[in-house]
Amino acid sequence: MDAAARGAARLAGPGGRAAATGGSVYPGDYMASVADGVVPRLQPLRVFVCRHEQRAPKAGGFEDGLTEEGLRAAETDMVQKVRDIANLRAIYSSPFKRCLQTIAPFVRGAGDTTLAIKVDYSLYEHPSPHPDDTFPVLSDEACAQYPLDRSYTSIFTTEDIRRTGNRTGPQLRRRLVPFLKRIAVRHANEATNLGVPQSILLVTHQTCCHQLIGLDQGASVHYLDDAYRNPELMNFPMGSIYELKNIL
């Protein structure tokens, strides 16, 4: 088994569960074809994860937006940070208001319809700040306020989240890891067709960032799940961007 295949096995883990370290997001049949020279190796893909800008303490609901300070940072600091990402081709965001407010100023200023925000419920807040059986979705009115890609269909729906659960680390990984695999393969194939590298940005929440960054850094799932009992382990500041380098 080559390094890429071993990486894929680590990411899938026993029974398809997320394991301690990240690996290749590319399916085994693709990697075998590359090794046999049947298909070209996919172009490099860079994936960045961003935590939304400043929100008020305890303001964690679906419609809770950024503070005045957070809105100013979204218009200035965040715009510059995202501009610094080379070859950015797609932006995926949680449907929560604070995430959309974080990235909308950049998208509006970019004037590039290919960068319209792709809302994906895979990046939903975790654990849900609402009762277990309530998972709000974006209204048509809310959609009209942001530069969204209306043609995009979320990989996970609120019904999927309700069915799989949204309270524990394993439940979160069951949607984050498949989501990351699917969009990475999609964009890597597109990059190969265009003959240029691509970057994508995921705008989400603390626990989603924590899980992705932890897997990227090789943290054990036990360590990641301890963070729910020890919040100090979650130390990714609001408004920060991190490049995932090893999980792919």
PASEBA-1860 file (N, C-alpha, C; in nm, 3 decimals):
! residues 248
1> MDAAARGA> 0.085/-0.120/0.000/0.000/0.000/0.000/0.088/0.124/0.000 ~ 0.064/0.219/-0.096/0.149/0.337/-0.102/0.106/0.440/0.001 ~ 0.182/0.550/0.010/0.156/0.651/0.114/0.018/0.711/0.101 ~ -0.024/0.738/-0.023/-0.156/0.799/-0.042/-0.267/0.705/0.004 ~ -0.253/0.577/-0.029/-0.354/0.480/0.011/-0.357/0.464/0.163 ~ -0.237/0.463/0.225/-0.232/0.453/0.370/-0.299/0.574/0.434 ~ -0.277/0.692/0.374/-0.340/0.812/0.427/-0.490/0.804/0.419 ~ -0.541/0.754/0.306/-0.686/0.741/0.290/-0.742/0.646/0.395
9> ARLAGPGG> -0.669/0.536/0.423/-0.715/0.441/0.523/-0.718/0.504/0.661 ~ -0.619/0.588/0.691/-0.618/0.653/0.822/-0.737/0.746/0.836 ~ -0.769/0.820/0.731/-0.880/0.914/0.739/-1.012/0.841/0.754 ~ -1.029/0.732/0.680/-1.154/0.659/0.689/-1.164/0.587/0.823 ~ -1.054/0.523/0.866/-1.054/0.452/0.993/-1.137/0.325/0.986 ~ -1.139/0.248/1.097/-1.217/0.125/1.100/-1.364/0.154/1.077 ~ -1.426/0.080/0.988/-1.568/0.097/0.964/-1.603/0.228/0.898 ~ -1.507/0.295/0.839/-1.535/0.420/0.771/-1.542/0.540/0.861
17> RAAATGGS> -1.505/0.527/0.989/-1.510/0.640/1.081/-1.383/0.723/1.071 ~ -1.397/0.851/1.106/-1.280/0.938/1.103/-1.179/0.890/1.205 ~ -1.053/0.882/1.162/-0.949/0.835/1.253/-0.865/0.952/1.302 ~ -0.754/0.921/1.368/-0.678/1.023/1.437/-0.610/1.120/1.342 ~ -0.564/1.073/1.229/-0.489/1.162/1.141/-0.554/1.170/1.005 ~ -0.522/1.274/0.931/-0.578/1.294/0.799/-0.501/1.215/0.695 ~ -0.562/1.197/0.578/-0.497/1.129/0.469/-0.552/1.180/0.338 ~ -0.525/1.110/0.230/-0.571/1.153/0.099/-0.723/1.155/0.092
25> VYPGDYMA> -0.779/1.258/0.032/-0.924/1.261/0.012/-0.961/1.190/-0.116 ~ -0.865/1.152/-0.198/-0.894/1.092/-0.327/-0.928/0.944/-0.310 ~ -1.029/0.896/-0.383/-1.069/0.755/-0.369/-0.958/0.661/-0.413 ~ -0.963/0.539/-0.357/-0.857/0.442/-0.386/-0.844/0.407/-0.532 ~ -0.958/0.398/-0.605/-0.949/0.363/-0.746/-0.879/0.472/-0.826 ~ -0.899/0.597/-0.785/-0.829/0.707/-0.853/-0.679/0.696/-0.828 ~ -0.639/0.674/-0.702/-0.497/0.667/-0.667/-0.431/0.550/-0.738 ~ -0.504/0.438/-0.751/-0.448/0.322/-0.822/-0.427/0.355/-0.969
33> SVADGVVP> -0.521/0.429/-1.027/-0.509/0.467/-1.167/-0.391/0.559/-1.190 ~ -0.367/0.650/-1.094/-0.250/0.738/-1.103/-0.123/0.656/-1.102 ~ -0.116/0.560/-1.009/0.003/0.477/-0.996/0.029/0.398/-1.124 ~ -0.080/0.356/-1.191/-0.066/0.278/-1.314/-0.046/0.365/-1.437 ~ -0.049/0.497/-1.419/-0.032/0.588/-1.531/-0.154/0.598/-1.621 ~ -0.271/0.552/-1.572/-0.392/0.554/-1.653/-0.451/0.693/-1.662 ~ -0.448/0.767/-1.552/-0.502/0.903/-1.550/-0.396/0.997/-1.494 ~ -0.403/1.126/-1.529/-0.305/1.221/-1.477/-0.327/1.249/-1.329
41> RLQPLRVF> -0.221/1.280/-1.258/-0.234/1.319/-1.117/-0.308/1.453/-1.110 ~ -0.399/1.463/-1.013/-0.477/1.585/-1.000/-0.388/1.704/-0.962 ~ -0.429/1.822/-1.009/-0.356/1.944/-0.977/-0.364/1.971/-0.826 ~ -0.265/2.042/-0.772/-0.267/2.072/-0.629/-0.393/2.149/-0.589 ~ -0.447/2.113/-0.474/-0.563/2.181/-0.419/-0.530/2.227/-0.278 ~ -0.555/2.354/-0.248/-0.533/2.407/-0.115/-0.669/2.435/-0.052 ~ -0.683/2.395/0.074/-0.810/2.413/0.146/-0.784/2.496/0.271 ~ -0.862/2.602/0.286/-0.850/2.691/0.401/-0.980/2.686/0.481
49> VCRHEQRA> -0.967/2.692/0.613/-1.084/2.697/0.700/-1.080/2.828/0.778 ~ -1.196/2.892/0.788/-1.207/3.023/0.852/-1.314/3.019/0.960 ~ -1.283/3.072/1.077/-1.385/3.091/1.179/-1.444/3.231/1.163 ~ -1.574/3.242/1.176/-1.643/3.369/1.160/-1.582/3.478/1.249 ~ -1.610/3.603/1.214/-1.562/3.716/1.291/-1.635/3.728/1.426 ~ -1.602/3.831/1.500/-1.647/3.849/1.639/-1.799/3.851/1.653 ~ -1.849/3.767/1.742/-1.989/3.770/1.783/-1.995/3.799/1.932 ~ -2.110/3.837/1.979/-2.125/3.864/2.122/-2.121/3.733/2.200
57> PKAGGFED> -2.071/3.735/2.324/-2.071/3.612/2.406/-2.213/3.559/2.420 ~ -2.236/3.436/2.413/-2.367/3.372/2.428/-2.463/3.404/2.313 ~ -2.416/3.472/2.209/-2.502/3.500/2.093/-2.474/3.395/1.988 ~ -2.523/3.273/2.011/-2.487/3.162/1.924/-2.599/3.110/1.837 ~ -2.714/3.179/1.834/-2.828/3.132/1.757/-2.810/3.149/1.606 ~ -2.902/3.090/1.532/-2.896/3.092/1.386/-2.897/3.234/1.332 ~ -2.976/3.321/1.392/-2.991/3.458/1.344/-2.903/3.557/1.418 ~ -2.819/3.511/1.509/-2.729/3.601/1.581/-2.614/3.641/1.491
65> GLTEEGLR> -2.600/3.770/1.467/-2.497/3.818/1.377/-2.371/3.863/1.448 ~ -2.287/3.932/1.375/-2.161/3.982/1.428/-2.185/4.109/1.510 ~ -2.092/4.136/1.600/-2.094/4.264/1.671/-2.052/4.374/1.576 ~ -2.062/4.499/1.619/-2.015/4.611/1.537/-1.867/4.594/1.504 ~ -1.792/4.550/1.603/-1.649/4.526/1.581/-1.629/4.415/1.477 ~ -1.710/4.310/1.488/-1.699/4.201/1.393/-1.736/4.242/1.251 ~ -1.838/4.326/1.239/-1.878/4.375/1.106/-1.767/4.458/1.043 ~ -1.704/4.542/1.125/-1.593/4.624/1.072/-1.477/4.536/1.028
73> AAETDMVQ> -1.448/4.434/1.109/-1.338/4.343/1.073/-1.369/4.266/0.945 ~ -1.497/4.229/0.927/-1.536/4.158/0.805/-1.516/4.245/0.682 ~ -1.538/4.377/0.698/-1.524/4.471/0.586/-1.378/4.504/0.554 ~ -1.291/4.483/0.651/-1.151/4.525/0.634/-1.054/4.407/0.644 ~ -1.028/4.362/0.766/-0.928/4.257/0.788/-0.959/4.129/0.711 ~ -1.086/4.084/0.718/-1.121/3.958/0.652/-1.108/3.969/0.502 ~ -1.150/4.082/0.447/-1.137/4.102/0.302/-0.992/4.086/0.259 ~ -0.900/4.147/0.334/-0.759/4.138/0.298/-0.705/3.996/0.314
81> KVRDIANL> -0.746/3.928/0.420/-0.698/3.791/0.442/-0.741/3.700/0.327 ~ -0.865/3.715/0.283/-0.914/3.629/0.177/-0.850/3.665/0.043 ~ -0.825/3.793/0.022/-0.755/3.835/-0.100/-0.618/3.772/-0.110 ~ -0.557/3.743/0.003/-0.422/3.686/0.004/-0.420/3.537/-0.031 ~ -0.538/3.474/-0.042/-0.544/3.332/-0.080/-0.532/3.323/-0.232 ~ -0.424/3.264/-0.278/-0.400/3.254/-0.423/-0.494/3.154/-0.489 ~ -0.538/3.186/-0.609/-0.619/3.095/-0.692/-0.748/3.050/-0.623 ~ -0.810/3.141/-0.547/-0.935/3.105/-0.479/-1.044/3.084/-0.583
89> RAIYSSPF> -1.108/2.966/-0.579/-1.208/2.932/-0.679/-1.346/2.906/-0.621 ~ -1.356/2.884/-0.489/-1.488/2.855/-0.432/-1.488/2.887/-0.284 ~ -1.605/2.932/-0.237/-1.624/2.963/-0.095/-1.747/2.888/-0.047 ~ -1.730/2.806/0.056/-1.839/2.733/0.119/-1.861/2.790/0.258 ~ -1.988/2.805/0.297/-2.016/2.867/0.426/-2.129/2.797/0.499 ~ -2.120/2.800/0.630/-2.233/2.764/0.716/-2.348/2.861/0.685 ~ -2.473/2.819/0.704/-2.586/2.908/0.680/-2.609/3.009/0.791 ~ -2.536/3.000/0.901/-2.559/3.091/1.013/-2.523/3.235/0.974
97> KRCLQTIA> -2.600/3.329/1.024/-2.587/3.470/0.986/-2.446/3.522/1.006 ~ -2.383/3.487/1.117/-2.250/3.542/1.146/-2.144/3.495/1.046 ~ -2.162/3.374/0.992/-2.067/3.325/0.891/-2.088/3.397/0.758 ~ -2.213/3.414/0.719/-2.242/3.484/0.594/-2.198/3.630/0.602 ~ -2.218/3.693/0.718/-2.174/3.831/0.735/-2.022/3.842/0.729 ~ -1.954/3.737/0.768/-1.807/3.739/0.768/-1.750/3.742/0.627 ~ -1.808/3.665/0.537/-1.748/3.650/0.404/-1.817/3.733/0.296 ~ -1.940/3.780/0.321/-2.013/3.854/0.219/-1.940/3.979/0.169
105> PFVRGAGD> -1.876/4.059/0.255/-1.807/4.178/0.204/-1.699/4.146/0.101 ~ -1.624/4.039/0.123/-1.523/4.000/0.025/-1.588/3.963/-0.108 ~ -1.691/3.881/-0.102/-1.756/3.833/-0.225/-1.815/3.950/-0.303 ~ -1.881/4.041/-0.233/-1.939/4.157/-0.303/-1.829/4.240/-0.370 ~ -1.719/4.259/-0.300/-1.611/4.339/-0.354/-1.535/4.271/-0.466 ~ -1.534/4.138/-0.466/-1.458/4.065/-0.568/-1.522/4.078/-0.705 ~ -1.654/4.092/-0.709/-1.722/4.107/-0.836/-1.708/3.987/-0.929 ~ -1.690/3.869/-0.871/-1.670/3.747/-0.949/-1.781/3.649/-0.913
113> TTLAIKVD> -1.871/3.625/-1.005/-1.986/3.539/-0.974/-1.945/3.395/-0.942 ~ -1.827/3.353/-0.986/-1.783/3.216/-0.955/-1.750/3.202/-0.806 ~ -1.734/3.316/-0.737/-1.705/3.312/-0.594/-1.830/3.333/-0.508 ~ -1.947/3.331/-0.569/-2.070/3.342/-0.491/-2.071/3.234/-0.383 ~ -2.123/3.266/-0.267/-2.115/3.178/-0.150/-2.200/3.053/-0.171 ~ -2.137/2.937/-0.151/-2.207/2.809/-0.157/-2.244/2.770/-0.013 ~ -2.369/2.783/0.021/-2.413/2.750/0.157/-2.423/2.598/0.169 ~ -2.349/2.544/0.265/-2.355/2.399/0.287/-2.381/2.371/0.435
121> YSLYEHPS> -2.484/2.293/0.460/-2.523/2.263/0.598/-2.428/2.164/0.664 ~ -2.333/2.110/0.588/-2.227/2.029/0.648/-2.146/2.111/0.747 ~ -2.142/2.243/0.727/-2.063/2.333/0.811/-2.146/2.394/0.923 ~ -2.262/2.338/0.950/-2.357/2.386/1.051/-2.292/2.393/1.189 ~ -2.338/2.488/1.269/-2.288/2.502/1.406/-2.303/2.372/1.482 ~ -2.206/2.343/1.568/-2.205/2.219/1.646/-2.151/2.248/1.786 ~ -2.219/2.199/1.889/-2.353/2.140/1.884/-2.457/2.248/1.854 ~ -2.571/2.208/1.805/-2.674/2.304/1.767/-2.716/2.386/1.888
129> PHPDDTFP> -2.726/2.519/1.873/-2.770/2.604/1.984/-2.920/2.597/2.007 ~ -2.989/2.523/1.922/-3.135/2.512/1.930/-3.173/2.372/1.979 ~ -3.298/2.352/2.019/-3.342/2.218/2.063/-3.309/2.112/1.959 ~ -3.296/1.989/2.006/-3.250/1.880/1.920/-3.330/1.864/1.792 ~ -3.460/1.891/1.797/-3.542/1.867/1.679/-3.564/1.994/1.596 ~ -3.485/2.098/1.623/-3.501/2.224/1.551/-3.370/2.263/1.484 ~ -3.370/2.266/1.351/-3.252/2.306/1.275/-3.295/2.412/1.173 ~ -3.287/2.540/1.210/-3.332/2.646/1.118/-3.258/2.642/0.985
137> VLSDEACA> -3.325/2.686/0.882/-3.266/2.698/0.749/-3.282/2.841/0.700 ~ -3.206/2.876/0.598/-3.214/3.011/0.543/-3.348/3.033/0.474 ~ -3.410/3.144/0.506/-3.535/3.183/0.439/-3.502/3.249/0.306 ~ -3.601/3.260/0.219/-3.581/3.329/0.092/-3.540/3.474/0.116 ~ -3.598/3.534/0.218/-3.565/3.673/0.251/-3.418/3.685/0.291 ~ -3.373/3.591/0.374/-3.233/3.593/0.417/-3.140/3.568/0.300 ~ -3.177/3.477/0.212/-3.093/3.447/0.095/-3.072/3.571/0.009 ~ -3.176/3.653/0.000/-3.169/3.772/-0.086/-3.069/3.875/-0.032
145> QYPLDRSY> -3.031/3.863/0.093/-2.941/3.961/0.154/-2.794/3.935/0.123 ~ -2.763/3.816/0.072/-2.624/3.777/0.055/-2.596/3.732/-0.089 ~ -2.470/3.745/-0.134/-2.434/3.700/-0.270/-2.412/3.549/-0.274 ~ -2.522/3.476/-0.284/-2.517/3.330/-0.277/-2.520/3.267/-0.415 ~ -2.465/3.147/-0.423/-2.474/3.065/-0.543/-2.604/2.986/-0.531 ~ -2.708/3.034/-0.595/-2.840/2.971/-0.582/-2.847/2.836/-0.654 ~ -2.751/2.809/-0.741/-2.752/2.682/-0.814/-2.689/2.569/-0.733 ~ -2.624/2.602/-0.624/-2.553/2.502/-0.545/-2.649/2.427/-0.453
153> TSIFTTED> -2.632/2.296/-0.443/-2.712/2.212/-0.353/-2.624/2.160/-0.241 ~ -2.663/2.186/-0.119/-2.586/2.144/-0.003/-2.568/1.992/0.000 ~ -2.448/1.948/0.035/-2.420/1.804/0.042/-2.496/1.740/0.157 ~ -2.501/1.808/0.273/-2.581/1.761/0.386/-2.699/1.856/0.404 ~ -2.813/1.803/0.443/-2.931/1.883/0.472/-2.957/1.881/0.622 ~ -3.049/1.965/0.666/-3.083/1.964/0.809/-3.145/1.830/0.849 ~ -3.214/1.766/0.756/-3.270/1.634/0.786/-3.158/1.532/0.807 ~ -3.052/1.542/0.728/-2.936/1.454/0.748/-2.876/1.477/0.886
161> IRRTGNRT> -2.863/1.604/0.924/-2.804/1.637/1.054/-2.893/1.586/1.167 ~ -3.023/1.602/1.152/-3.116/1.554/1.254/-3.105/1.402/1.269 ~ -3.091/1.334/1.156/-3.084/1.188/1.158/-2.954/1.137/1.220 ~ -2.841/1.201/1.186/-2.711/1.154/1.236/-2.677/1.210/1.373 ~ -2.743/1.320/1.412/-2.714/1.381/1.541/-2.614/1.494/1.530 ~ -2.618/1.585/1.627/-2.531/1.703/1.622/-2.484/1.742/1.760 ~ -2.449/1.640/1.841/-2.410/1.668/1.979/-2.269/1.624/2.013 ~ -2.216/1.526/1.943/-2.086/1.470/1.981/-1.983/1.488/1.870
169> GPQLRRRL> -1.857/1.469/1.906/-1.749/1.476/1.808/-1.764/1.376/1.695 ~ -1.789/1.248/1.725/-1.808/1.151/1.617/-1.921/1.188/1.522 ~ -2.030/1.241/1.577/-2.141/1.282/1.491/-2.100/1.394/1.397 ~ -2.020/1.488/1.447/-1.973/1.598/1.364/-1.879/1.547/1.255 ~ -1.789/1.457/1.290/-1.694/1.404/1.191/-1.763/1.325/1.081 ~ -1.877/1.264/1.115/-1.950/1.186/1.014/-2.002/1.274/0.901 ~ -2.017/1.402/0.924/-2.058/1.489/0.813/-1.944/1.573/0.759 ~ -1.851/1.615/0.846/-1.741/1.699/0.800/-1.646/1.626/0.706
177> VPFLKRIA> -1.608/1.504/0.742/-1.509/1.431/0.662/-1.564/1.394/0.523 ~ -1.687/1.337/0.513/-1.740/1.311/0.378/-1.757/1.439/0.296 ~ -1.800/1.546/0.360/-1.814/1.674/0.290/-1.679/1.718/0.233 ~ -1.574/1.713/0.315/-1.443/1.756/0.270/-1.393/1.669/0.156 ~ -1.413/1.539/0.166/-1.371/1.449/0.059/-1.438/1.484/-0.073 ~ -1.569/1.504/-0.069/-1.644/1.528/-0.193/-1.604/1.658/-0.261 ~ -1.594/1.766/-0.184/-1.561/1.892/-0.250/-1.415/1.895/-0.293 ~ -1.327/1.826/-0.219/-1.186/1.825/-0.257/-1.167/1.752/-0.389
185> VRHANEAT> -1.230/1.637/-0.405/-1.219/1.564/-0.531/-1.279/1.645/-0.645 ~ -1.394/1.708/-0.619/-1.459/1.790/-0.723/-1.367/1.901/-0.771 ~ -1.306/1.974/-0.678/-1.223/2.087/-0.717/-1.086/2.043/-0.770 ~ -1.035/1.932/-0.720/-0.909/1.883/-0.774/-0.926/1.839/-0.919 ~ -1.038/1.776/-0.950/-1.065/1.739/-1.089/-1.080/1.863/-1.176 ~ -1.149/1.964/-1.126/-1.166/2.088/-1.201/-1.031/2.155/-1.224 ~ -0.945/2.152/-1.121/-0.812/2.212/-1.136/-0.732/2.139/-1.243 ~ -0.745/2.008/-1.248/-0.674/1.930/-1.349/-0.725/1.964/-1.489
193> NLGVPQSI> -0.856/1.977/-1.503/-0.914/2.011/-1.633/-0.868/2.148/-1.681 ~ -0.854/2.242/-1.586/-0.810/2.377/-1.621/-0.658/2.387/-1.630 ~ -0.590/2.291/-1.570/-0.444/2.292/-1.572/-0.381/2.389/-1.476 ~ -0.457/2.432/-1.373/-0.403/2.525/-1.274/-0.444/2.481/-1.135 ~ -0.364/2.514/-1.032/-0.401/2.483/-0.894/-0.526/2.561/-0.853 ~ -0.591/2.514/-0.748/-0.708/2.584/-0.695/-0.702/2.590/-0.544 ~ -0.769/2.691/-0.489/-0.788/2.701/-0.345/-0.936/2.714/-0.317 ~ -0.980/2.658/-0.204/-1.118/2.675/-0.160/-1.118/2.718/-0.015
201> LLVTHQTC> -1.223/2.787/0.026/-1.233/2.841/0.162/-1.361/2.791/0.227 ~ -1.352/2.743/0.351/-1.467/2.698/0.429/-1.487/2.795/0.544 ~ -1.604/2.857/0.553/-1.633/2.954/0.660/-1.731/2.888/0.756 ~ -1.689/2.873/0.881/-1.770/2.793/0.973/-1.749/2.837/1.119 ~ -1.765/2.743/1.211/-1.770/2.774/1.354/-1.654/2.708/1.430 ~ -1.644/2.742/1.558/-1.532/2.696/1.641/-1.516/2.545/1.640 ~ -1.623/2.471/1.670/-1.606/2.325/1.681/-1.573/2.261/1.546 ~ -1.630/2.312/1.438/-1.596/2.258/1.305/-1.449/2.286/1.273
209> CHQLIGLD> -1.404/2.409/1.302/-1.263/2.443/1.281/-1.174/2.354/1.366 ~ -1.214/2.335/1.492/-1.135/2.255/1.585/-1.118/2.112/1.535 ~ -1.226/2.053/1.487/-1.218/1.916/1.438/-1.129/1.906/1.314 ~ -1.148/1.996/1.218/-1.070/1.990/1.095/-0.922/2.018/1.120 ~ -0.894/2.119/1.201/-0.754/2.152/1.231/-0.690/2.041/1.313 ~ -0.766/1.985/1.407/-0.712/1.876/1.488/-0.677/1.755/1.405 ~ -0.768/1.715/1.314/-0.739/1.603/1.224/-0.619/1.634/1.136 ~ -0.610/1.759/1.090/-0.499/1.800/1.005/-0.366/1.790/1.079
217> QGASVHYL> -0.368/1.818/1.209/-0.245/1.816/1.288/-0.217/1.680/1.351 ~ -0.302/1.581/1.320/-0.277/1.447/1.370/-0.324/1.422/1.511 ~ -0.414/1.506/1.562/-0.465/1.486/1.698/-0.552/1.360/1.703 ~ -0.551/1.293/1.817/-0.636/1.175/1.832/-0.780/1.219/1.848 ~ -0.873/1.131/1.809/-1.013/1.165/1.824/-1.049/1.179/1.972 ~ -0.977/1.108/2.059/-1.003/1.121/2.203/-0.967/1.261/2.251 ~ -0.857/1.315/2.201/-0.818/1.451/2.236/-0.922/1.549/2.183 ~ -0.967/1.530/2.058/-1.066/1.619/2.000/-1.195/1.617/2.080
225> DDAYRNPE> -1.236/1.498/2.123/-1.361/1.488/2.196/-1.349/1.539/2.339 ~ -1.228/1.538/2.395/-1.207/1.596/2.528/-1.236/1.745/2.529 ~ -1.224/1.808/2.413/-1.246/1.952/2.407/-1.387/1.990/2.446 ~ -1.480/1.896/2.434/-1.618/1.927/2.471/-1.632/1.935/2.622 ~ -1.540/1.869/2.694/-1.539/1.878/2.839/-1.437/1.982/2.887 ~ -1.343/2.016/2.800/-1.239/2.114/2.835/-1.233/2.221/2.726 ~ -1.322/2.320/2.732/-1.331/2.421/2.625/-1.200/2.495/2.598 ~ -1.108/2.495/2.696/-0.982/2.566/2.673/-0.899/2.502/2.563
233> LMNFPMGS> -0.930/2.376/2.528/-0.859/2.311/2.418/-0.899/2.370/2.283 ~ -1.014/2.436/2.280/-1.059/2.500/2.156/-1.011/2.645/2.158 ~ -0.903/2.672/2.090/-0.840/2.803/2.100/-0.818/2.868/1.964 ~ -0.906/2.839/1.868/-0.893/2.900/1.736/-0.972/3.031/1.737 ~ -0.905/3.145/1.732/-0.974/3.274/1.750/-1.071/3.307/1.639 ~ -1.172/3.384/1.672/-1.266/3.432/1.571/-1.192/3.520/1.471 ~ -1.228/3.506/1.344/-1.164/3.584/1.238/-1.034/3.525/1.188 ~ -1.000/3.403/1.233/-0.875/3.340/1.191/-0.897/3.249/1.071
241> IYELKNIL> -0.790/3.233/0.992/-0.791/3.142/0.877/-0.672/3.048/0.889 ~ -0.696/2.920/0.860/-0.593/2.817/0.873/-0.594/2.732/0.746 ~ -0.476/2.699/0.695/-0.468/2.610/0.579/-0.454/2.467/0.622 ~ -0.543/2.382/0.575/-0.535/2.239/0.601/-0.435/2.178/0.505 ~ -0.326/2.124/0.557/-0.217/2.075/0.471/-0.201/1.924/0.472 ~ -0.239/1.859/0.581/-0.213/1.716/0.594/-0.335/1.630/0.580 ~ -0.452/1.686/0.607/-0.575/1.606/0.601/-0.605/1.563/0.459 ~ -0.548/1.639/0.361/-0.567/1.603/0.221/-0.462/1.505/0.173
END
